[in-house]
Amino acid sequence: MRKYIIIGVLAAFSFQLWAQKKPIDYVNVFIGTGQSGNTYPGAQAPFGMISISPSNTFDDYNSVDARPGYKYAQKEIRGFGLTHFSGVGCHAMQDLMFLPLTGKLDSSPVNNRNAYKSAFSHQDEKANPGYYQVGLKDYQLNTRFATSQRAGIGEIDYNGTETPRVIFIPTNSANGIANGEVHIDKAKNTVSGWVSTGGFCWRDPAYLPYKIYFVMKFNAPITESGVWIGKQKFAERDTASGNNFASYISFKNGTKKVKLRTALSFVSTENALLNLNAETPTWDFNNVLSKTQSQWANYLNKITVDGGTDDQKSTFYTAVYHNLLQANVFNDVNQQYFGADDKIHTIEKGRNKYVNFSLWDTYRTTAYLQSIIAPKESSDMIQSLLLDAQQGGALPNWSMNSQEYGVMNGYSPFPFVANMYAMGARNFDLMGMKDMMKKVSMNYYANRGNHGWLNIEEYKKLGYVPFDKNGLGTSMTMEYGIDDYSIAKICEAAGDKEAMNYYLKRSQNVFNLYNPTNKLLQGRNADGKFIEPFDLTTEKGYNEGNAIQYFWSVPHSMKKLVETAGGKKFIESRLDTFMSKIEVGWAPQKPHYWLGNEPCFGATYVYNYLQTPWKAQDYNREIVNKYYTNSPEGLSGDDDAGAMSALYVFSAMGFYPYIPGESGFMISGPLFKKTTIKLANGKTVTINGKNAEAKNAYIQKMSINGKPNSNLWLDWNLMQKGAVVDFTMGEKPNRNWGNKEADAPPSYR
């Protein structure tokens, strides 16, 4: 009897282990698909070129709601796009849209997003990393899709009695098309072609266009095909071109299941076919899905958490997931890619070429998280930026599919690269990057004729960007200070001490904007006069923000800012007022902390310089508890390619990457009882949070590798050797912990 009891206990224990949820099981891809966030729920591999995701119908396709293509509250689906850019604040991609459907084709869908659509229910919708399925009620069909890095596979179940079809509607992407072609080969059951599109934010597909090729194969015979040119339908025509076409294919009546395989390339249709045959060589849907979900599991298992609620874990792992969607692989399986010089290049084996960098957003948080989880990919991203500069004339600032759109002020590749390097992403041409940084920061060079270090001559001569020369000159000068400090850190790493000292000195230009009358950083004209009128909420001179929201954006020299602008007590009082309300949504006019945009991200950590770290712990926990949820409304602003999600990841782990180019973090205390970080070098960082839970926001004590610690800076160089960090958390603040001058984080001057 004892033997059977033991066997039963072991069997129950084994089942419990088997049934235990894994990180990938917690991911809720619908977080951020509500009013804010601008994420998408479709199937995608980590950093994948292709993403098959639905687009909804909207009353106004120019509206803010329509930007990401999908919103959870919408009731209809009008197609599936093959490319997406997660969390961005303008209409983007959703390229090469197609829609399975049934019945008559009596309307042209060309530039008509409502011509063909279907109601759907979230009860018939399921999605997780690498997988998406949904039923289209009006057409009595079900779809499911999975993707590899460059290819996708799908299954369509036609359940009705009407003719089964698929339409291809490239004009109905986010911004339409400037040109394109489609070819239907009924003998090979294949549709292929290309489109030229672009127009991020400006909505003109001919503005800074990129060219994308596709091929889509079906396992069922195509029995009928045709095209639309404008509003006119041409049956049995197999080709079309221009900027106003769509096409369709039909299958035999009674066909119940159709499988498809599709792939992309930015080089040629031939390369798209290579990608298709290499990554989806058969019709085995589950094989594609299994491989991709294994990749997702590998990344998501790099940081694991124990304790907390299931909702908190879903929020955490989804936030990590959002940081593994962009940047995107751009080269084909033969290593070819389309360069920033409009030529075809071949990247060396063992590397990938990446595109789609929202650098002003991602340098603050995502760069750090990606380099911890994916240091190889991060190194390739840095090398990709260098290639863009070598081919396109300068480093890009905000790029999409090899085009530089020049969105946002400052010049953010510098902190992005420096932050990744600081975290250990170092397999790139350091000397080449250092030399490129020096080149484009001393004289004006554009990337493909756009952006670059704007107003560099005024910045060098006056020590700031004058408002009467550039309407964003104030925030631009502040961003340039961060950029200069970041260049200094790369120069230091490359052994260029003379350049390091030059850029360290230049990083202090931001203080040329200090107005002792109001103790703020205020825009100035070329004649040196401060702009007027001016107060805390002045937006003139600032990019998506105001004077008080940007005031805290001197992370490399915060100690100097505190001393210059009134001292600790004054700054603490100012910060208390600033933090007395947390704003979400669109709030550049408000005099408070704006969670919905990046310049405010690190403001709470300024308390660590004021010897009141318990206030930082308090506000960070409020943000984590109140403004991130396991729901479509779980993000409080644009996710910006993962930047807002990464803020949650770091806040939940108990530290934040505040100072650009430095290998360390501000400390705030963990949400979870245990966090385990598996590093690429085989070492492990374990963060234990005794008594850690939502209500226990305050650090009572802390130790690193068994040694008591009250310093508010966590040295990542030490962590990379393997470390155990122990926190004891409590419901009331310990105002004696971390409150000494010696406990403050580092600051340059």
N, C-alpha and C positions, 0 to 999 in steps of 0.2 A: 504493500500500500504506500509506504514512504517513497518508494521508487517512482510510482505514478504521480504522487503529489509533486515531487521535485521536477519531473518532466513537464507537468502541467504549469508549474510556476515559470520554468524556463521558456515554455512555449508562449505564455502570456507576455513575458518580458520581451521576447523576440518580436511578437506582434506589435507591442507598444512602440519598440524602436522603429519597426517598419512603417507604422502608421504615423510616426512623428512628422509634423510638417517641416519642410525644408525651406530655405530662404526663397527659392523660386515660387513656392506655393503661396507665399504671402503677397507677392506682387499683385497690385490692383492697377491695371493699366488704364482704368477710367479715372483715377485721381488726376485732377487738373483739366478734365474735359467739361467742367461746368462753366460758370460765368467767367471765372479767371483761370489762368494757367496756360491755355492754348496748346495743350498736348493732344496727342492722337492715340487711339487704341489699337491700331493695326499691327499686323505681323511684321517683325523685323529682327534680323540677327544683330548681335552687338556690332556697332559701328557700320552696319550694313548699307550698301549702296541702294538697295531696293527696300521699300516698305509698302505693303499692300494694306491700305486703310480706307475706310468709307468717307464719303463726303455727303453732307446733308443738303436739303433745300433750305433757303432762307428768304425772307421777304425782301431783304436788301443785301445783295451780294457785295456791296461796297462797305457794309457795316463792320464794326469791330468784331461782332459775333462771328461773322463769316470768315475771319482771317485764317483760322486753323483748318477749316473745312468741316470739322466735326464738332458738334456741341451736344452734350448728353440730353439736353431738354428737347432737342428737335425730334420730329416724329417721322421723317421721311429720309430715305437714302436715294441719291441720284447717280451714284457711281463709285468706283474704287480707283484712287490714284496710286501711282507706283513710286512716288517720291514725296518726302515730307521733311519739314524742319521744325523740330519740337520747341514749342514755347515761345516762338518769336512774335514780335509785336506788329507784324505787317503780313499781308497776303503773300504766301510763298509756295512755290512748287505745286504739289498735287498733280504732277505731270502724267500724261498718257492715260487719261481716265477711260475706263471701260465699264460696261454694265451688262450683266446677264439679265435677260428678260424673256417674255413670251408674248405672242400675239401679233397684232398688226403694227406696222411701222408707217403710220400715216402723218407724222409730223417730222420736220427736220430738227435735229438736236443741235445744229451748228450755232454756236453762240447763244443757245437757248437752254439754260441750266434746268429748266422745269419741264422740258418736253417729255422726258421719261423719268419716272421716279416711282418709288414704292414705299408704302407704310411699312414700318418694322416695329418690333417690340423688344425691349431689353430682356424679356423672358426668353426670346429666341436668339439672343446675342451672347456670345461667350468669347473671351479673349484672355490670353496670358502671353508671356514673353515668347515671341516667335510664331504666334498662332492667333487667327481671328476667324470667327464664324458668325453668320447672321442669316435669318430668313427674310425673304422679301415677299410680304403677304400678297401684294397686288399681282405678282407674277407667279405665285404658288411655287416658289423654288427656295432652296437652301444653298448657301455657299459656305465654303471654308477654305482658308488659305494658310500656307506656311511658307517661310522664306529661308534661303541660305544667304550668303553674303551679297551675291550679285544676281541671284535668281529666285524665282518663286514657283510654287506649285499650288494648284487649286482643284477643288471638286465642286461641281454644280449638280444638284439633284433637282431635276424638273419634275414636279409632281402634278402638273395640270395636264390638260388635253390640247392646249394651243401650241403653236409652233415654237420650239425652243430656239433662242437666238442669243447673240452677244453683239453689242454695239460698241464702237470705238469713237470716243468724243473728245479729241485732244483740245478743241477750242474751249472746253469747259473746265480747264484747270484753274488754278488760283488767279492767274493773270492772262490767260489766253495764249495764243501763239502768234508769232510774227511770220512763220513759214513752216513748211513741213511736207512730208510725203507719207503715203500708206500704200502697201502692196499686199494683195490677198492672193495666196497661192493655194488654190483648192486641191491641187494634186498632192501637195504636202501638208494640207490642213494647217496652214501657217498664215499668220498675219504679221507683217513687219513694217518698219518705217522709222521716221525720225521727226522731231519737231525742234524748232528754235524758239526759245522763250526766255523770259527774265523779268525785269521790271519790279524787283523787290521794293516795296513801299510806294513806288511811283506808278505801278499798275500798267505800265506800257511794256508789252512783251518784246518790243524792239529795242528797249533801253537796256544796254549791257546784257545782251542775250547769251545764253549757253545753248549748246546743241546736244540733244539726248536721243539715243537710238534704242530700239526695242525689237524683240521678236517674241511671238506668242504662238505656241503649238497646241493643237487639240488632238485628243485620241479618237474623236469621232469624225466621220466624214463631213466636210462642209458641202451642203447640198445647194446652197443659194448664197449669193453675196451681192453687194452693191455699195454705192457711195452716195453721199449728199454733197453737192457743191452749193453753198449758200442754202437756199430754201428748196432747191430742186433735187429730186431723187433720181438716181440713175441705176436701175436694176441691172444686174449681171455685169456691172463695170467693176474691175478689180484694182484700179489705181486711182489716186487723186493726189493733188498737191496744192500748195498755196497756204493761205491763212484762214480759209473758211470752209473746211471740209470735215466730214465724218464718214464712217463706214459701218457696215454690218455684215454678219455672217449668220446663216441658219443651219440647223441640223434637221435630220429626218423627223417627221412627226412620230411621236411615240418614244423618242429617245428619252431615257429616264436619267442617265448619269453621263456627264461629260467631264473629262479631266483636262486641265490645261497646265502647261509649263511656260514660264516667261522669264526673260532676263533683259538686263539693261547694259548699255555701254555708253561712254561719252566719246568714243573713238569712231566706231563704225558698226553697221548692222552685222558685219562678219564677226566682229569681236563679241557682240551680244550673243550670237549663236555659239561661239566658243565658250562663253560663260555659261550658257544654257546647258551645253553638253557636258561641261566639266562638273557643274554643281548639281544639276538635276538630270542625270543621264537616263533615268527610268521614270515610270509613273508611280513610284512607291512614295506615296504621301507621308506615311508614318516614318519612313527612313529619313526624309528631309527634316521633318519636325523633330525627331529624336536627336539628330546631330546638332541642330540649332539650339534646342533646349539644353543639351549637354554643355554647349558653349556658354549659354546664359547661366547655368548652374555654377560653372567654374568661376565666372566673374563674381557672381553674387555671394559665393561662399568665401570670398577673400575677406569680407568683414561680416562677422556674425554677432548677434546679440541674444542674450538670455535675460529672462525677466520681462517685466512690462506686460501690457495687454496684447491681444492679437491685433487690435486696431493700431497700436503703436508700432508693432512689428511690420504690419502692412505699410504703414506710412514710411517707415525707415527703409525697407527693402525696395519699395517703389521709388523712393528718392534716389537710391543707388542706381536703380534701373534707368531712371531718366538721365543719369549722367553717363550712360553707355550707349546712347542713341546717336549723338554727334560727338566729334566730327565723323565724316563718312569716307569709307574706302572709295577711291576714285579710279584706281588702275584696274585693268582687266586681268584675267588669269594668266595672260601672256606678258604681264607687267607693263603693258602700254597704257599711257594716259595722255590726256589733252592738256598741254601746258599753258601757262599764263602768257606765253608768246604766240599762242594760236598754232603751235606745232605739236606733232605727236612725239612723245618721249617714252623712254623705257626706264623704269626705276629698277635699281639693282635687286636681285633676288634676295629674299629674306626681309624686304621692307615693303610697306604699302604707302602709296601716296594718298593723303587725306585732303578733303575740302570741307567747307561749311563751318566757318569759325565766327562765332559771335563774341569776339574777344573782349570787348568792353564789359560784357556781362560775365564771361566765364573766367577771366583771369583772377577774380576775387575768391572764388570757391572751387569751381569745377576743375580748374587746372591742378589744384592740390589733390583733390579726390581721385582724379583720373591717374595721376602719376603714382599714387599709392596702390591703386587696384591694377592698373595696366601700364607699368613703366615702359614696356617695349613699344606699345602703341603710342604712348606719349612722346617717346623719343622720335618715332616716325612722324608724329604731328609736327614737332619742332623742325625736323628736316624738311618736311613738306612746306612749311612757311618759308624756309630758306630757299628752296627751289622756286617758290612763287616769286620771291624777291629777285633771284638771279634771272629768271625768265621775264618777269613783269616790270622790273625797274626799281621796286621797293617792296618792303614788307606790307602785306595786306593788313587792314584794320578790321573790316567786317566783310567777309567774302562768302559767296555762294556759288558753288560749282565753277570755280576758277575765275569768277568775275568779282572785282572789288567794287562794292556798292558805297563805301565811304560813310556808312551809318555810324552815328555817335561821335563824340569829340574825343580829344586826346589821341594817343597812338598806342594802342593796347597790346600789340604783339610782344612788347618788351617785358612787361610784368608777367604775361602769360608764359613766356619762355623761362624767365628767371625763376618763377614759382615752381614750374615743373622741374627745372634743374635742381632747385633747392631740395625737392622731395626725392630726388634720385634718378630722374629720367635724364640719362647722360650719354646715350648712344646716338650721338649726332655730331655734326661738324662744328665743334665749339669755336674753333678759330674763325671759320667761315662766318658763323653767326655773329661773333663779336665784331668782326670787320664790317659786316653788313649793318649792324646796329650803329656803329660809329659813322658810317657813310651817310645813312639816311637821317641821322639826327644832327648833322652839321650843315647840310644843305638840303634844299628841297628836291625830292625825287618822288614821283607818283608811281603807284602800282596800276599799270594799264591805263594811265592818264587820270587816275582818281586818287583822292585822299593824300596820303603821305604826311610828313610833319608840317602841317599847315602853319603859316606865319612864323617860320623858323628864324627869319632874319630879325623880325621885331623881338622875338623871344630872346635871342642872343644879345641884341643891342640894348633893349630896355629891361630885360629880366622878367618880362611878363608879356602876355598877348593882349594888346590894347583893345578895349571894347569897340572903339570906332573903326578898328580894322577887321574885327571879327566879333559878331554878336554873341558868340559863346566864349569869349576870351577869358572870362573869370574861371569857369570850370575847366576850360582847356589848360590854363596855366597850372591848375591844381593837378590835373591828370598828367601833365608834362613833368611835374615834380616827381610823381610816382614812376613815370617812365625813366627819368634820369637816374633815379636811385636803382632801378632795375638794371639799366645798362651798366651802372657801376658794379653791381654784383656779378654780372657776366664778365666784365673786364677783369675783375678780381679773380674769378675762377680761371680765366685764360692767362693770368700772370701779367696783365697790362696795368701796372700800378699807376702810371702817369694818367692814363685815361680814366681809371677808377677814381682818382682824386678829382679830376676835372668834373666828372658827372656827379660825384657826391656834392661838390660845391654848387653845381648848377641845380641840384635837386632842392636847394634852399630858395630858389627864385619865388616860390609860392609866398614867401614872407614879404615880398615886395608889394603884395596886395593888402597887407595888414593896415587897417585904419585904426589908430589908437583912440579916436573919438568914440567909436561904437564897438571897438574890440571885435571886429569881424573882418573877414577876408572879402574885400570889396573890389569890384571892377574899376579899372582906371583907363582913361583915354591915353592916346600917344603923348599928349602934353603933360602927363603925370597927374592930372586932376581926377579925383574919384568921381564915378558916375553918380548922378542924383536924378530923382529922389531915390532913397535907398532905405530899406529896413529888413527885418528878419525874413520876410516872405518875398522879397524881391526876386523875380525870376530872370530879369534882364542879366545877361551874361552867363547864365547857367543852362546846361543841357539836361532837361528833365529833372528839375529840382529848383531849389531856391537857396538863399544865403545861409540859412541855419541848417538846412539839410546837408549842404556841402561843407559846412564848417569843419566837420570831423574828418574830412578826406585828406588828412596829412599823416597817414599811418606810419611813415618812416621817421617822422620827427615830431611825434606827439608830445613828448616832454617839453620840447622847445615851444610848441604851440600853446601848451598850458601855461608855461612861464611867461610867454610874451603877451597872451591875451587875458591877463588878469589874475593868474595864479590858481591854485587848486580849489580854494573855496568858491571863488567866483565861477570857475568852469563847472564845478560840481552843481552849483545852483542853476546854471544855464542848462546843464545836461538833465537835471531833475525836471525842469520845465519842459524841455524838449521831449523827454520820455514819458511825460504825464499822460500822453495819449498816443496810441499806436494806430497809424492810418493804414488803410488798405485801399485797393482799387487805384484810381488815378488821383494823386494828391500832391502835385508839385507846388501848389499854392498854399499848402498847410504848414504851420510853424512847428510841426511835430515829426517824430520818427515815422518814416514812410517805409513800411515793410515791403511794399510792392515794387521797390526799385533799388538797384544795387548800391548807390552811394551811401545809403544809410546802414547797410548790412553790419558794419563793424562798430557803429556808434556806441552800442551798449558796452563794449569792451574798454572804452575810454575810462570807465570807472576803475579799471585795474591800474591806471596811472595815477588815480586820485586817492589811493589807499582806502577805497571803499568797494572792494571787489564783490562784496555781498549784494550790492545793488545790481551789478552786472549779472550775477547768478539769478537774482529775482526776475529781472526783465527777460533774460534768455529763456527761463523756464515758462514764463507767461507766453512768450512767442511760440514755443514748442507745443505747449498744451492747448492753446486757444486758436491758433491760426493755421495749424496743419492738421488735417483730419483724413481719415480713411473714407473718402467720399469723392464724387466728382467735383465738389466745391472745396477740395482739400488744399488748394493753393490760393494765396492771396494776391497774386499778380502774375504777370507773364513768367513762365518758368525759364525763359531765355536760355535754351539749350542746356538746361539742368542747373543753372546758377542758383535759383531759389531752392530747388530740391537739395542741393549740396549744402546750403546754409542749414537746413534741417539735419542732415547727416552729421555734420560737425557739432552742432549744438546738442544733439542727442548723445554723441560720444563724449562730450564734455570739454571740447576745446575748439578753437577757431583760428584760421590762418590770417591774421590781421596785417602783418608787416610784409610787404612785397619782397621777394627774393631771399627771404630768411628761412632757415631750416628749423622752424619751430611754430608754436601755437600759443595763443592766449588760453588760459584755463578758466573753465566755468562750471565744471562738475557734470557727471553723467546722468542720463535719464534711466539707463538700463543697469541691471545688477551686474552684468558682465558683458564686455565687448571684446572680441578677439579679432585682431588684425593679422592676417597671414601675409608676410612680406615676400617679395620675389627672391630675396637672398636666403630664404628658408627659415628666417627668424620669425618670432611671434611677439606681438605687443598685446598684452592682456590688461584690460582696464576693468577693475573690480569696483563696483559701487555698492558698498554696504548700506542698507536701508534706502537704496535708490528707488524712487517711485515718483509719480507726477507731483505730489504735494511736497516732497522733500527736496527743495530747490537749492539748499544751502550746504556748502562744504564745511564740515566740522573739523576734519583733518585729512591729511593726505601723505602718502609716502611713495617713493620710487625705488624699486628694488629693495624694499625693506627699510629705507632710510627716510626719516621724516622730512617733509618738504612743505614750505610755505611760499615758494617762489611762484609767481603767476605766469611764468613762461615755461612751456614744455619743450625741451630741446630734442628735436627730431633726430639729430645725429646720434644722440644717446639711445633713442628708441629703436633705431635701425639695427642696433646690436642685439636686440631682443630685450624686452623689459616687462616688468609687472608694475602697474600703477594702481595703487589702492586708495580709494576715496571712502570716507565715511560721510554720508549725507544726513541732513536733518531738516526739520520743519521750520526751525528758527535760525536766523543768521548767527554765525560765530564771527563777531566783529573784530576779534583778535587774531583771526587767521588771515594771512596775506596782507596785513595792513601796514607793514613797515616799508620805509623807503627802499630798503634793499630787496624787497619782494617784487618791486615793480618790473614790468617787462622792459626789454631793451628799447632804446630810442637813439637815432642818430642826432646828436645834439639836443 
